[in-house]
């Protein structure tokens, strides 16, 4: 951000206010069709980043019940804001906004889909086309996802982010010495999901067991799936794909002591990382990891 701030100032943004406005537009300019962060997705797995400019409003009524019966058509979003960003940033010595941030955007759905919120704090409630479909009290940087009702076409997404200190809506943010900002403070992702009867890898968690071997815990898109799974592993981009058959139990495949081809040790002076691509039924997730002593 500092790099872009210097550019903004150099190009004629002679006030900090103009420079901050420039930074606020960055998520729109940098919004991508696929996540720029890990994990990466390939093959049939299409993931769209919904970051950018969203409609926004702030309800500061202390009696507003963010968990109650709500008609999204009654929620006012007269302004715009960047997603991701905080709803309560303030200058030193000034209190930040306290209330319920109301975020609204539109997207296109094509078949089975899943929305993933990388961080929504404190209390988060999600509405799709006016219907409440999910909420989360985890806050912080804890991601969560919700599977969308099947359908295709234009969808309206409304998200409430309640940053008020409340033992019911924000049990992890009442008391203590940890400060957490509120709002949609990390990316929102739209994942295409496989058709009925198919599974794709959702995540692949890598656990090094030596400087040359790893265990893999592969979470599938269907948490109910149990039985044989045909998958392919490919370490780095230069190694040959390794077809493997394994057993899934409640949507998880566990592989033990898998050899990493041409292993490289991660170190402070040489922070070398490996990647592993896991493919199931045409959908691929790519994770990175390090081998260290």
Residue pairs with C-beta under 8 A, 6 or more apart in sequence:
1 23
1 26
4 22
4 23
4 26
5 19
5 22
5 23
8 18
8 19
8 22
8 23
9 19
13 19
13 21
13 22
24 81
24 82
24 85
25 53
25 82
26 82
27 51
27 52
27 53
27 82
27 83
27 84
27 85
28 52
28 53
28 82
31 49
31 51
31 52
32 49
33 48
33 49
34 40
34 41
34 46
34 47
34 48
34 49
35 41
35 47
35 49
35 187
35 189
36 49
37 187
38 286
38 287
38 288
39 203
39 204
39 285
39 286
39 287
39 288
40 285
40 286
41 47
41 283
41 284
41 285
41 286
42 277
42 279
42 284
42 285
42 286
43 279
43 282
43 283
43 284
44 192
44 194
44 200
44 281
44 282
44 283
44 284
45 191
45 192
45 200
45 283
45 284
45 285
46 191
46 192
47 189
47 190
47 191
47 192
48 107
48 189
48 190
49 187
49 188
49 189
49 190
50 83
50 105
50 107
50 157
50 187
50 188
50 189
50 190
51 82
51 83
51 84
51 187
51 188
52 82
52 83
52 105
53 80
53 81
53 82
53 83
54 80
54 81
54 82
54 83
54 103
54 104
54 105
54 184
55 77
55 78
55 79
55 80
55 103
55 104
55 105
56 77
56 79
56 80
56 81
56 101
56 102
56 103
56 104
57 75
57 76
57 77
57 78
57 79
57 101
57 102
58 87
58 97
58 99
58 100
58 101
58 102
59 75
59 76
59 99
59 100
59 102
60 97
60 98
60 99
61 99
62 99
62 164
64 99
64 100
66 100
66 123
66 125
66 160
66 162
66 169
67 123
67 125
67 135
67 168
67 169
70 125
70 127
70 132
70 160
71 130
72 104
72 127
72 130
72 156
72 158
73 130
75 102
75 104
75 158
76 102
77 102
77 103
77 104
81 87
81 103
83 103
83 105
83 184
83 187
83 188
84 118
84 119
84 183
84 184
84 185
84 186
84 187
84 188
85 183
85 184
85 185
86 181
86 182
86 183
86 185
87 96
87 97
87 101
87 161
87 163
87 181
87 182
87 183
88 96
88 97
88 98
88 163
88 181
88 182
88 183
89 96
89 181
90 96
90 97
96 181
96 182
97 163
98 163
98 164
99 162
99 163
99 164
100 160
100 161
100 162
100 163
100 164
101 160
101 161
101 162
101 163
101 182
101 183
101 184
102 158
102 159
102 160
103 158
103 159
103 160
103 161
103 183
103 184
104 156
104 157
104 158
104 159
105 156
105 157
106 154
106 155
106 156
106 157
107 154
107 155
107 157
107 190
108 153
108 154
108 155
109 148
109 151
109 152
109 153
109 154
109 155
109 190
110 152
110 192
111 150
111 152
111 192
111 193
111 195
112 147
112 148
112 150
112 192
112 193
112 194
112 195
112 196
113 147
113 148
113 190
113 191
113 192
113 193
114 145
114 146
114 147
114 148
114 190
114 191
114 193
114 221
115 126
115 134
115 145
115 146
115 148
115 157
115 188
115 189
115 190
115 191
116 143
116 144
116 145
116 188
116 189
116 190
116 191
117 124
117 126
117 136
117 143
117 144
117 145
117 159
117 184
117 186
117 188
118 141
118 143
118 186
118 187
118 188
118 189
119 140
119 141
119 142
119 143
119 184
119 185
119 186
120 136
120 139
120 144
120 159
120 161
120 183
120 184
120 185
121 139
121 140
121 161
121 163
121 173
121 180
121 181
121 182
121 183
121 185
122 137
122 139
122 161
122 162
122 163
122 164
122 166
122 169
122 170
122 172
122 173
122 180
122 182
123 135
123 136
123 137
123 139
123 160
123 161
123 162
123 166
123 169
123 170
124 135
124 136
124 137
124 139
124 144
124 159
124 160
124 161
124 162
125 132
125 134
125 135
125 159
125 160
125 162
126 132
126 133
126 134
126 135
126 146
126 157
126 158
126 159
127 133
127 157
127 158
127 159
127 160
128 148
128 149
128 155
128 156
128 157
128 158
129 155
129 156
130 156
130 158
133 146
133 148
133 149
134 144
134 146
136 142
136 144
137 169
137 170
137 171
137 172
138 144
138 172
139 170
139 172
139 173
139 180
140 172
140 180
141 185
141 186
143 186
145 191
147 193
148 155
159 184
159 188
161 182
161 183
161 184
162 169
162 170
162 182
163 170
163 181
163 182
163 183
164 170
165 173
165 174
166 174
167 174
173 180
193 200
193 221
194 200
194 221
194 281
194 283
198 281
199 220
199 221
199 222
199 225
199 229
199 248
199 251
199 280
199 281
200 220
200 221
200 280
200 281
200 282
200 283
200 285
201 218
201 219
201 220
201 221
201 231
201 278
201 279
201 280
201 283
201 284
201 285
202 219
202 220
202 221
202 285
203 218
203 219
203 285
203 287
204 216
204 217
204 218
204 219
204 276
204 278
204 285
204 287
205 216
205 217
205 218
205 219
205 287
206 214
206 215
206 216
206 276
206 287
206 289
207 214
207 215
207 216
207 217
208 214
208 289
208 290
208 291
208 292
209 215
209 256
209 257
211 263
211 265
211 291
211 292
211 293
212 259
212 260
212 263
212 291
213 257
213 258
213 259
213 260
214 257
214 258
214 260
214 276
214 289
214 291
215 254
215 255
215 256
215 257
215 258
216 233
216 253
216 254
216 255
216 258
216 276
216 278
217 252
217 253
217 254
218 231
218 252
218 253
218 254
218 255
218 278
218 280
219 251
219 252
220 229
220 248
220 251
220 252
220 253
220 280
221 251
221 283
222 251
223 250
223 251
224 250
224 251
225 248
225 250
225 251
226 247
226 248
226 249
226 250
226 251
227 247
227 248
228 245
228 246
228 247
228 248
229 245
229 246
229 247
229 248
229 253
229 280
230 243
230 244
230 245
230 280
230 281
231 243
231 244
231 245
231 246
231 253
231 278
231 279
231 280
232 241
232 242
232 243
232 244
232 277
232 278
232 279
232 280
233 241
233 242
233 244
233 255
233 258
233 276
233 277
233 278
234 240
234 241
234 242
234 276
234 277
234 279
235 260
235 261
235 274
235 275
235 276
235 277
236 261
236 262
236 274
236 275
237 275
238 262
239 261
239 262
241 279
244 255
246 253
246 254
246 255
247 253
260 274
260 291
263 274
263 291
264 270
264 272
264 274
264 291
265 272
265 291
265 292
265 293
266 272
266 273
266 290
266 291
266 292
267 292
271 290
272 290
273 288
273 289
273 290
274 288
274 289
274 290
274 291
275 286
275 287
275 288
275 289
276 286
276 287
276 288
276 289
277 284
277 285
277 286
278 284
278 285
278 286
278 287
